[in-house]
Amino acid sequence: MHEKLRQHIEKIVPLTDDEFAFISAHFTTKKFKKHQFMIQEGDTVRYCYFVISGLLKLVHTDKGGKPHIVSFAMEDWWESDYYAFFTQTEATLSLECLEDTEVLCCTLEDYNKLCNGLQKMQRFFLEKANFGFLGSQRRIISWLTSNSKERYEQLIKQYPSLMQRVPKSLIASYLGVSRETLSRLSA
C-alpha cells in the first residue's frame, strides 16, 4: 500500500529508502465502505487522503439542499475539503465513497512535519497543489465558455475510466445537466 504512495511521489521527486521511511511514518491506512462518508459538512477535517483504491465524490450542498459535485477522486489522487483541512474550520463539503475505498491519511500536523522535515516533500506537495489549481481553473473556464456537450466531451477525453465507474446520474450532476440531457449528449 505504501509502495503505491512511493511510486506516486517518485513521479515528481526521487526518494531514498530512509526518506520514504520518514514519509511513510506520517500516514495511516483507513478503509471505508461504499456510501460511507469520510467527511460530512460541519465536521472537523482531520485528514487529507491519498486514494489507494476506490472512488470518491466531493459534494457541496447549497442552502436549498441541492447537492453539487465538486470533484471525483480515484486511485492515485488526493482529496479532502482542503479549505477546512488547512484552516482547521468546519467542512463545507462532504466526501463520500462511491466504491469500497482504501486510503492513506495524513493529518495537518504530519503534513507540516513532512514539509518541514524533507524539502522534497515541500516540492512534491507544491507541485500537486499547482496541478490541482490548474485543474480547478480549467473546470471554471469550461463552465464559463463551453456548452454541456463540450463539457461532456472534455470529461470523456480527460477521464475515460471515470465514465465506466460513475453512475450517469452523478456524471449529470457533475456537468450541471439533467440525467435526460446527459442521455442525449451520450447518444
TILUM-404737 format. One record per atom (N, C-alpha, C): residue in one letter; x, y, z. Coordinates in pm, whole numbers, always signed. Atoms other than C-alpha are relative to their C-alpha. Example, Ala and Ser with C-alpha at 12.3 -4.5 7.8 and 13.67 -1.06 7.14 Angstrom:
BEGIN
r type=A x=+89 y=-119 z=+0
r type=A x=+1230 y=-450 z=+780
r type=A x=+90 y=+120 z=+0
r type=S x=-82 y=-119 z=-6
r type=S x=+1367 y=-106 z=+714
r type=S x=-77 y=+109 z=+73
END
This chain:
BEGIN
r type=M x=+81 y=-120 z=+0
r type=M x=+0 y=+0 z=+0
r type=M x=+86 y=+127 z=+0
r type=H x=-88 y=-116 z=-3
r type=H x=+266 y=+247 z=+97
r type=H x=+88 y=+5 z=-123
r type=E x=-81 y=+4 z=+123
r type=E x=+456 y=+132 z=-212
r type=E x=-68 y=+83 z=-110
r type=K x=+71 y=-83 z=+99
r type=K x=+183 y=+297 z=-425
r type=K x=+25 y=+148 z=+26
r type=L x=-32 y=-139 z=-35
r type=L x=+246 y=+620 z=-237
r type=L x=+141 y=+35 z=-45
r type=R x=-138 y=-26 z=+42
r type=R x=+617 y=+591 z=-302
r type=R x=+7 y=+19 z=-150
r type=Q x=-1 y=-13 z=+146
r type=Q x=+562 y=+535 z=-675
r type=Q x=-61 y=+133 z=-42
r type=H x=+69 y=-125 z=+30
r type=H x=+325 y=+832 z=-679
r type=H x=+93 y=+121 z=+25
r type=I x=-90 y=-111 z=-34
r type=I x=+573 y=+1065 z=-506
r type=I x=+119 y=+3 z=-95
r type=E x=-120 y=+5 z=+84
r type=E x=+864 y=+944 z=-719
r type=E x=-26 y=+37 z=-146
r type=K x=+28 y=-58 z=+131
r type=K x=+685 y=+1061 z=-1033
r type=K x=+45 y=+146 z=-3
r type=I x=-38 y=-142 z=-11
r type=I x=+787 y=+1407 z=-906
r type=I x=+139 y=+16 z=+59
r type=V x=-132 y=-10 z=-66
r type=V x=+1086 y=+1360 z=-673
r type=V x=+53 y=-139 z=+32
r type=P x=-58 y=+130 z=-38
r type=P x=+1328 y=+1068 z=-624
r type=P x=+14 y=-8 z=+151
r type=L x=-10 y=+20 z=-145
r type=L x=+1344 y=+918 z=-275
r type=L x=+99 y=-111 z=+33
r type=T x=-81 y=+108 z=-55
r type=T x=+1595 y=+718 z=-79
r type=T x=-91 y=-85 z=+89
r type=D x=+79 y=+85 z=-90
r type=D x=+1471 y=+432 z=+138
r type=D x=-23 y=+68 z=+134
r type=D x=+15 y=-71 z=-128
r type=D x=+1535 y=+640 z=+450
r type=D x=-102 y=+114 z=-11
r type=E x=+99 y=-109 z=+19
r type=E x=+1340 y=+935 z=+310
r type=E x=-141 y=-57 z=-6
r type=F x=+135 y=+56 z=+8
r type=F x=+1049 y=+711 z=+224
r type=F x=-46 y=-57 z=+135
r type=A x=+36 y=+48 z=-134
r type=A x=+1057 y=+552 z=+570
r type=A x=-52 y=+117 z=+85
r type=F x=+44 y=-121 z=-71
r type=F x=+1027 y=+905 z=+715
r type=F x=-141 y=+40 z=-47
r type=I x=+130 y=-38 z=+57
r type=I x=+736 y=+984 z=+480
r type=I x=-108 y=-98 z=+45
r type=S x=+97 y=+105 z=-30
r type=S x=+557 y=+656 z=+539
r type=S x=-48 y=+6 z=+144
r type=A x=+35 y=-7 z=-142
r type=A x=+562 y=+708 z=+915
r type=A x=-105 y=+107 z=+29
r type=H x=+95 y=-110 z=-20
r type=H x=+337 y=+1014 z=+869
r type=H x=-137 y=-28 z=-62
r type=F x=+128 y=+38 z=+59
r type=F x=+49 y=+825 z=+706
r type=F x=-59 y=-120 z=+74
r type=T x=+71 y=+116 z=-53
r type=T x=-212 y=+588 z=+843
r type=T x=-95 y=-51 z=-108
r type=T x=+89 y=+63 z=+98
r type=T x=-427 y=+347 z=+644
r type=T x=-141 y=-9 z=+57
r type=K x=+141 y=+17 z=-39
r type=K x=-806 y=+351 z=+656
r type=K x=-76 y=-61 z=-116
r type=K x=+89 y=+59 z=+99
r type=K x=-1074 y=+153 z=+477
r type=K x=-141 y=+50 z=+26
r type=F x=+138 y=-47 z=-8
r type=F x=-1424 y=+277 z=+402
r type=F x=-86 y=-83 z=-94
r type=K x=+94 y=+74 z=+83
r type=K x=-1730 y=+104 z=+260
r type=K x=-71 y=+93 z=-97
r type=K x=+81 y=-75 z=+97
r type=K x=-1934 y=+213 z=-41
r type=K x=-111 y=+73 z=+74
r type=H x=+100 y=-91 z=-57
r type=H x=-2169 y=+501 z=+55
r type=H x=+39 y=+56 z=+137
r type=Q x=-44 y=-55 z=-128
r type=Q x=-1972 y=+574 z=+374
r type=Q x=+60 y=+138 z=-23
r type=F x=-56 y=-135 z=+6
r type=F x=-1883 y=+937 z=+439
r type=F x=+134 y=+2 z=+71
r type=M x=-130 y=-23 z=-61
r type=M x=-1520 y=+1020 z=+505
r type=M x=+1 y=+137 z=+67
r type=I x=+19 y=-135 z=-54
r type=I x=-1610 y=+1385 z=+567
r type=I x=-147 y=+35 z=-22
r type=Q x=+134 y=-55 z=+19
r type=Q x=-1953 y=+1539 z=+624
r type=Q x=+4 y=+148 z=+32
r type=E x=+7 y=-144 z=-25
r type=E x=-2041 y=+1906 z=+612
r type=E x=-19 y=+24 z=+149
r type=G x=+6 y=-30 z=-142
r type=G x=-1989 y=+2053 z=+958
r type=G x=+106 y=-72 z=+82
r type=D x=-106 y=+74 z=-70
r type=D x=-1718 y=+1802 z=+1053
r type=D x=+127 y=+84 z=+10
r type=T x=-137 y=-45 z=-1
r type=T x=-1371 y=+1895 z=+1161
r type=T x=+75 y=-91 z=-96
r type=V x=-71 y=+80 z=+100
r type=V x=-1148 y=+1781 z=+875
r type=V x=+138 y=-32 z=+54
r type=R x=-124 y=+44 z=-64
r type=R x=-868 y=+1579 z=+1028
r type=R x=+107 y=-42 z=-99
r type=Y x=-95 y=+61 z=+92
r type=Y x=-705 y=+1437 z=+714
r type=Y x=-13 y=+53 z=-142
r type=C x=+5 y=+3 z=+146
r type=C x=-612 y=+1478 z=+354
r type=C x=+28 y=-146 z=-35
r type=Y x=-1 y=+142 z=+34
r type=Y x=-638 y=+1147 z=+173
r type=Y x=+68 y=-25 z=-133
r type=F x=-56 y=+52 z=+124
r type=F x=-432 y=+965 z=-87
r type=F x=-74 y=-130 z=-29
r type=V x=+84 y=+115 z=+31
r type=V x=-654 y=+712 z=-264
r type=V x=+86 y=-114 z=-54
r type=I x=-68 y=+123 z=+41
r type=I x=-501 y=+365 z=-286
r type=I x=-91 y=-79 z=-94
r type=S x=+99 y=+69 z=+84
r type=S x=-816 y=+200 z=-424
r type=S x=-137 y=+57 z=+32
r type=G x=+135 y=-49 z=-21
r type=G x=-1175 y=+305 z=-471
r type=G x=-28 y=+128 z=-77
r type=L x=+49 y=-118 z=+71
r type=L x=-1368 y=+607 z=-589
r type=L x=-80 y=+85 z=+96
r type=L x=+62 y=-96 z=-91
r type=L x=-1488 y=+919 z=-406
r type=L x=-69 y=+111 z=-78
r type=K x=+57 y=-124 z=+55
r type=K x=-1711 y=+1217 z=-472
r type=K x=+3 y=+106 z=+110
r type=L x=-3 y=-115 z=-89
r type=L x=-1667 y=+1559 z=-312
r type=L x=-119 y=+87 z=-36
r type=V x=+128 y=-64 z=+26
r type=V x=-2000 y=+1739 z=-276
r type=V x=-21 y=+121 z=+91
r type=H x=+49 y=-114 z=-78
r type=H x=-2125 y=+2080 z=-165
r type=H x=-152 y=+3 z=-13
r type=T x=+146 y=-10 z=+2
r type=T x=-2491 y=+2107 z=-68
r type=T x=-37 y=+145 z=+23
r type=D x=+34 y=-142 z=-12
r type=D x=-2640 y=+2452 z=-127
r type=D x=-109 y=+21 z=+105
r type=K x=+98 y=-33 z=-104
r type=K x=-2882 y=+2632 z=+108
r type=K x=-136 y=-60 z=-28
r type=G x=+128 y=+62 z=+36
r type=G x=-3176 y=+2484 z=-83
r type=G x=+2 y=-151 z=+12
r type=G x=-11 y=+144 z=-17
r type=G x=-3049 y=+2133 z=-14
r type=G x=+41 y=-74 z=-126
r type=K x=-40 y=+64 z=+124
r type=K x=-2933 y=+2067 z=-370
r type=K x=+150 y=-32 z=+4
r type=P x=-143 y=+35 z=+1
r type=P x=-2604 y=+1873 z=-393
r type=P x=+66 y=+38 z=-132
r type=H x=-81 y=-35 z=+117
r type=H x=-2333 y=+1990 z=-633
r type=H x=+131 y=-76 z=+11
r type=I x=-124 y=+78 z=-3
r type=I x=-2048 y=+1753 z=-717
r type=I x=+115 y=+90 z=-43
r type=V x=-116 y=-84 z=+24
r type=V x=-1722 y=+1943 z=-694
r type=V x=+106 y=-79 z=-77
r type=S x=-101 y=+82 z=+65
r type=S x=-1496 y=+1656 z=-796
r type=S x=-21 y=-146 z=+32
r type=F x=-12 y=+143 z=-26
r type=F x=-1436 y=+1285 z=-814
r type=F x=+148 y=-25 z=+30
r type=A x=-139 y=+39 z=-26
r type=A x=-1121 y=+1113 z=-689
r type=A x=+9 y=-151 z=-6
r type=M x=-23 y=+144 z=+10
r type=M x=-989 y=+771 z=-779
r type=M x=+146 y=-30 z=+32
r type=E x=-134 y=+43 z=-35
r type=E x=-668 y=+576 z=-740
r type=E x=+107 y=+100 z=-47
r type=D x=-114 y=-87 z=+28
r type=D x=-352 y=+784 z=-724
r type=D x=-35 y=+148 z=+9
r type=W x=+41 y=-139 z=-16
r type=W x=-546 y=+1104 z=-648
r type=W x=-4 y=+35 z=+149
r type=W x=+13 y=-54 z=-136
r type=W x=-554 y=+1321 z=-336
r type=W x=-136 y=+68 z=+10
r type=E x=+127 y=-70 z=-17
r type=E x=-878 y=+1453 z=-189
r type=E x=-22 y=+35 z=+146
r type=S x=+44 y=-45 z=-132
r type=S x=-1018 y=+1641 z=+109
r type=S x=-83 y=+126 z=-21
r type=D x=+52 y=-136 z=+2
r type=D x=-1210 y=+1955 z=+192
r type=D x=+121 y=+84 z=+41
r type=Y x=-130 y=-61 z=-29
r type=Y x=-881 y=+2141 z=+164
r type=Y x=-11 y=+132 z=+75
r type=Y x=+16 y=-125 z=-74
r type=Y x=-1011 y=+2475 z=+285
r type=Y x=-14 y=-30 z=+149
r type=A x=+21 y=+35 z=-141
r type=A x=-1135 y=+2318 z=+608
r type=A x=+123 y=-67 z=+60
r type=F x=-120 y=+69 z=-48
r type=F x=-824 y=+2099 z=+636
r type=F x=+109 y=+100 z=+37
r type=F x=-110 y=-92 z=-24
r type=F x=-574 y=+2383 z=+607
r type=F x=-35 y=+112 z=+98
r type=T x=+39 y=-106 z=-94
r type=T x=-773 y=+2638 z=+809
r type=T x=-53 y=-55 z=+131
r type=Q x=+54 y=+68 z=-118
r type=Q x=-894 y=+2383 z=+1064
r type=Q x=-135 y=+58 z=+40
r type=T x=+137 y=-46 z=-22
r type=T x=-1251 y=+2505 z=+1025
r type=T x=-95 y=-113 z=-40
r type=E x=+98 y=+102 z=+32
r type=E x=-1573 y=+2311 z=+975
r type=E x=-10 y=-23 z=-151
r type=A x=+14 y=+37 z=+141
r type=A x=-1618 y=+2127 z=+647
r type=A x=-122 y=+65 z=-62
r type=T x=+114 y=-49 z=+79
r type=T x=-1839 y=+2288 z=+385
r type=T x=-28 y=-98 z=-114
r type=L x=+14 y=+102 z=+103
r type=L x=-1802 y=+1981 z=+163
r type=L x=-12 y=-136 z=+68
r type=S x=+7 y=+138 z=-46
r type=S x=-1882 y=+1613 z=+208
r type=S x=+81 y=-87 z=-96
r type=L x=-78 y=+94 z=+80
r type=L x=-1658 y=+1331 z=+87
r type=L x=-59 y=-139 z=+23
r type=E x=+71 y=+127 z=-11
r type=E x=-1843 y=+1008 z=+14
r type=E x=+63 y=-103 z=-92
r type=C x=-54 y=+110 z=+78
r type=C x=-1723 y=+670 z=-110
r type=C x=-105 y=-51 z=-99
r type=L x=+86 y=+58 z=+102
r type=L x=-1878 y=+554 z=-438
r type=L x=+30 y=-148 z=-19
r type=E x=-42 y=+140 z=-1
r type=E x=-1694 y=+223 z=-403
r type=E x=+68 y=-26 z=+134
r type=D x=-84 y=+29 z=-115
r type=D x=-1524 y=+41 z=-118
r type=D x=+135 y=+65 z=-29
r type=T x=-117 y=-86 z=+23
r type=T x=-1217 y=+259 z=-69
r type=T x=+105 y=-22 z=+109
r type=E x=-112 y=+6 z=-92
r type=E x=-875 y=+234 z=+90
r type=E x=+87 y=+123 z=-26
r type=V x=-77 y=-123 z=+12
r type=V x=-677 y=+549 z=+160
r type=V x=+115 y=+3 z=+99
r type=L x=-102 y=-37 z=-96
r type=L x=-363 y=+673 z=+324
r type=L x=-37 y=+140 z=+48
r type=C x=+44 y=-126 z=-61
r type=C x=-442 y=+957 z=+565
r type=C x=+118 y=+75 z=+59
r type=C x=-106 y=-86 z=-55
r type=C x=-223 y=+1248 z=+663
r type=C x=-67 y=+117 z=+73
r type=T x=+52 y=-113 z=-76
r type=T x=-307 y=+1496 z=+939
r type=T x=+73 y=+127 z=-41
r type=L x=-66 y=-127 z=+28
r type=L x=-222 y=+1864 z=+907
r type=L x=+135 y=+6 z=+73
r type=E x=-126 y=+2 z=-75
r type=E x=+42 y=+1818 z=+1178
r type=E x=+105 y=-84 z=-74
r type=D x=-94 y=+84 z=+74
r type=D x=+201 y=+1532 z=+981
r type=D x=+38 y=+63 z=-134
r type=Y x=-27 y=-71 z=+125
r type=Y x=+170 y=+1728 z=+656
r type=Y x=+111 y=+104 z=+22
r type=N x=-100 y=-103 z=-32
r type=N x=+365 y=+2014 z=+816
r type=N x=+134 y=-61 z=+38
r type=K x=-126 y=+68 z=-35
r type=K x=+623 y=+1774 z=+962
r type=K x=+70 y=-50 z=-126
r type=L x=-59 y=+46 z=+126
r type=L x=+675 y=+1625 z=+616
r type=L x=+65 y=+116 z=-76
r type=C x=-53 y=-116 z=+74
r type=C x=+721 y=+1968 z=+457
r type=C x=+120 y=+61 z=+70
r type=N x=-112 y=-59 z=-75
r type=N x=+949 y=+2094 z=+733
r type=N x=+119 y=-96 z=+11
r type=G x=-106 y=+97 z=-20
r type=G x=+1148 y=+1772 z=+760
r type=G x=+67 y=-49 z=-126
r type=L x=-55 y=+52 z=+125
r type=L x=+1205 y=+1696 z=+394
r type=L x=-38 y=+95 z=-113
r type=Q x=+25 y=-100 z=+105
r type=Q x=+1241 y=+1965 z=+129
r type=Q x=-65 y=-63 z=-123
r type=K x=+60 y=+67 z=+116
r type=K x=+1147 y=+1710 z=-139
r type=K x=-152 y=-7 z=+13
r type=M x=+146 y=+6 z=-19
r type=M x=+800 y=+1684 z=+16
r type=M x=-63 y=+137 z=-19
r type=Q x=+50 y=-135 z=+31
r type=Q x=+759 y=+2062 z=+3
r type=Q x=-21 y=+13 z=-150
r type=R x=+8 y=-7 z=+147
r type=R x=+830 y=+2040 z=-369
r type=R x=-114 y=-87 z=-51
r type=F x=+106 y=+92 z=+43
r type=F x=+600 y=+1740 z=-412
r type=F x=-138 y=+61 z=+25
r type=F x=+132 y=-55 z=-32
r type=F x=+305 y=+1900 z=-232
r type=F x=-28 y=+129 z=-77
r type=L x=+19 y=-121 z=+80
r type=L x=+360 y=+2232 z=-412
r type=L x=-41 y=-36 z=-142
r type=E x=+34 y=+41 z=+137
r type=E x=+352 y=+2058 z=-748
r type=E x=-141 y=-58 z=-6
r type=K x=+136 y=+56 z=-3
r type=K x=+37 y=+1862 z=-653
r type=K x=-103 y=+113 z=+14
r type=A x=+91 y=-113 z=-19
r type=A x=-129 y=+2184 z=-533
r type=A x=-12 y=+82 z=-129
r type=N x=+4 y=-75 z=+126
r type=N x=-33 y=+2363 z=-855
r type=N x=-85 y=-73 z=-104
r type=F x=+81 y=+74 z=+97
r type=F x=-181 y=+2085 z=-1069
r type=F x=-147 y=+0 z=+38
r type=G x=+139 y=-9 z=-45
r type=G x=-495 y=+2089 z=-856
r type=G x=-60 y=+135 z=-34
r type=F x=+46 y=-135 z=+35
r type=F x=-524 y=+2465 z=-903
r type=F x=-26 y=+11 z=-149
r type=L x=+17 y=-6 z=+146
r type=L x=-475 y=+2428 z=-1279
r type=L x=-126 y=-76 z=-43
r type=G x=+120 y=+77 z=+32
r type=G x=-745 y=+2160 z=-1293
r type=G x=-127 y=+76 z=+37
r type=S x=+116 y=-80 z=-42
r type=S x=-987 y=+2379 z=-1098
r type=S x=-22 y=+119 z=-93
r type=Q x=+10 y=-114 z=+91
r type=Q x=-910 y=+2676 z=-1320
r type=Q x=-55 y=-44 z=-135
r type=R x=+48 y=+53 z=+128
r type=R x=-965 y=+2465 z=-1632
r type=R x=-150 y=-31 z=+8
r type=R x=+143 y=+32 z=-14
r type=R x=-1301 y=+2346 z=-1496
r type=R x=-84 y=+128 z=+3
r type=I x=+74 y=-126 z=-5
r type=I x=-1414 y=+2702 z=-1417
r type=I x=-11 y=+61 z=-139
r type=I x=+3 y=-56 z=+136
r type=I x=-1318 y=+2822 z=-1765
r type=I x=-93 y=-80 z=-89
r type=S x=+90 y=+85 z=+77
r type=S x=-1500 y=+2526 z=-1915
r type=S x=-146 y=+34 z=+30
r type=W x=+137 y=-37 z=-38
r type=W x=-1814 y=+2619 z=-1720
r type=W x=-40 y=+135 z=-62
r type=L x=+29 y=-134 z=+51
r type=L x=-1787 y=+2978 z=-1842
r type=L x=-8 y=+5 z=-153
r type=T x=-14 y=-15 z=+145
r type=T x=-1709 y=+2910 z=-2207
r type=T x=-53 y=-117 z=-83
r type=S x=+41 y=+118 z=+75
r type=S x=-1838 y=+2563 z=-2301
r type=S x=-146 y=-34 z=+26
r type=N x=+136 y=+50 z=-22
r type=N x=-2184 y=+2422 z=-2353
r type=N x=+8 y=-139 z=+62
r type=S x=+2 y=+128 z=-71
r type=S x=-2292 y=+2099 z=-2184
r type=S x=+60 y=-113 z=-84
r type=K x=-58 y=+105 z=+86
r type=K x=-2196 y=+1882 z=-2484
r type=K x=+152 y=+9 z=+1
r type=E x=-145 y=-17 z=-2
r type=E x=-1846 y=+2028 z=-2491
r type=E x=+59 y=-42 z=+134
r type=R x=-48 y=+42 z=-133
r type=R x=-1808 y=+1978 z=-2112
r type=R x=-2 y=-152 z=+11
r type=Y x=+11 y=+146 z=-1
r type=Y x=-1924 y=+1617 z=-2153
r type=Y x=+116 y=-62 z=-79
r type=E x=-109 y=+53 z=+84
r type=E x=-1673 y=+1555 z=-2434
r type=E x=+136 y=+20 z=+66
r type=Q x=-126 y=-25 z=-71
r type=Q x=-1393 y=+1714 z=-2230
r type=Q x=+18 y=-102 z=+113
r type=L x=-6 y=+96 z=-110
r type=L x=-1478 y=+1487 z=-1936
r type=L x=+36 y=-139 z=-50
r type=I x=-29 y=+132 z=+59
r type=I x=-1475 y=+1173 z=-2153
r type=I x=+146 y=-8 z=-43
r type=K x=-137 y=-1 z=+50
r type=K x=-1145 y=+1272 z=-2310
r type=K x=+101 y=+0 z=+115
r type=Q x=-94 y=-14 z=-110
r type=Q x=-977 y=+1366 z=-1983
r type=Q x=-2 y=-119 z=+96
r type=Y x=+12 y=+107 z=-99
r type=Y x=-1110 y=+1083 z=-1763
r type=Y x=-86 y=-114 z=-54
r type=P x=+84 y=+105 z=+60
r type=P x=-1233 y=+793 z=-1979
r type=P x=-40 y=-110 z=+98
r type=S x=+34 y=+109 z=-93
r type=S x=-1219 y=+538 z=-1696
r type=S x=-107 y=+42 z=+100
r type=L x=+101 y=-50 z=-91
r type=L x=-1438 y=+758 z=-1478
r type=L x=-141 y=-30 z=-52
r type=M x=+131 y=+20 z=+61
r type=M x=-1726 y=+717 z=-1720
r type=M x=-51 y=-144 z=+22
r type=Q x=+38 y=+139 z=-21
r type=Q x=-1723 y=+339 z=-1661
r type=Q x=-33 y=-28 z=+147
r type=R x=+12 y=+27 z=-143
r type=R x=-1725 y=+370 z=-1282
r type=R x=-104 y=+84 z=+72
r type=V x=+90 y=-94 z=-67
r type=V x=-1959 y=+658 z=-1202
r type=V x=-139 y=-10 z=-63
r type=P x=+135 y=+2 z=+56
r type=P x=-2338 y=+634 z=-1238
r type=P x=-29 y=+126 z=-82
r type=K x=+31 y=-113 z=+89
r type=K x=-2475 y=+855 z=-1515
r type=K x=-67 y=+116 z=+74
r type=S x=+65 y=-108 z=-76
r type=S x=-2686 y=+1048 z=-1263
r type=S x=+104 y=+90 z=+67
r type=L x=-105 y=-80 z=-64
r type=L x=-2366 y=+1160 z=-1087
r type=L x=+82 y=+76 z=-103
r type=I x=-68 y=-71 z=+110
r type=I x=-2194 y=+1246 z=-1416
r type=I x=-85 y=+121 z=-39
r type=A x=+90 y=-111 z=+34
r type=A x=-2500 y=+1459 z=-1499
r type=A x=+10 y=+111 z=+104
r type=S x=-11 y=-99 z=-106
r type=S x=-2480 y=+1632 z=-1163
r type=S x=+133 y=+76 z=-9
r type=Y x=-131 y=-63 z=+13
r type=Y x=-2107 y=+1699 z=-1208
r type=Y x=+3 y=+100 z=-116
r type=L x=+3 y=-87 z=+119
r type=L x=-2174 y=+1850 z=-1551
r type=L x=-104 y=+110 z=+11
r type=G x=+103 y=-101 z=-17
r type=G x=-2469 y=+2052 z=-1423
r type=G x=-116 y=-14 z=-97
r type=V x=+111 y=+26 z=+92
r type=V x=-2725 y=+1887 z=-1652
r type=V x=-91 y=-107 z=+60
r type=S x=+91 y=+105 z=-46
r type=S x=-3024 y=+1660 z=-1605
r type=S x=+45 y=-135 z=-55
r type=R x=-30 y=+136 z=+46
r type=R x=-2999 y=+1285 z=-1648
r type=R x=-46 y=-18 z=-146
r type=E x=+54 y=+9 z=+137
r type=E x=-3214 y=+1316 z=-1963
r type=E x=+92 y=+71 z=-98
r type=T x=-92 y=-73 z=+87
r type=T x=-2981 y=+1577 z=-2111
r type=T x=+127 y=-80 z=-20
r type=L x=-120 y=+82 z=+13
r type=L x=-2683 y=+1354 z=-2038
r type=L x=-24 y=-116 z=-96
r type=S x=+33 y=+109 z=+91
r type=S x=-2857 y=+1068 z=-2220
r type=S x=+6 y=+48 z=-146
r type=R x=-6 y=-56 z=+135
r type=R x=-2895 y=+1292 z=-2526
r type=R x=+144 y=+30 z=-41
r type=L x=-140 y=-33 z=+30
r type=L x=-2530 y=+1405 z=-2502
r type=L x=+81 y=-125 z=-31
r type=S x=-79 y=+121 z=+16
r type=S x=-2401 y=+1049 z=-2483
r type=S x=-52 y=-90 z=-111
r type=A x=+58 y=+82 z=+109
r type=A x=-2620 y=+919 z=-2767
r type=A x=+80 y=+15 z=-128
END
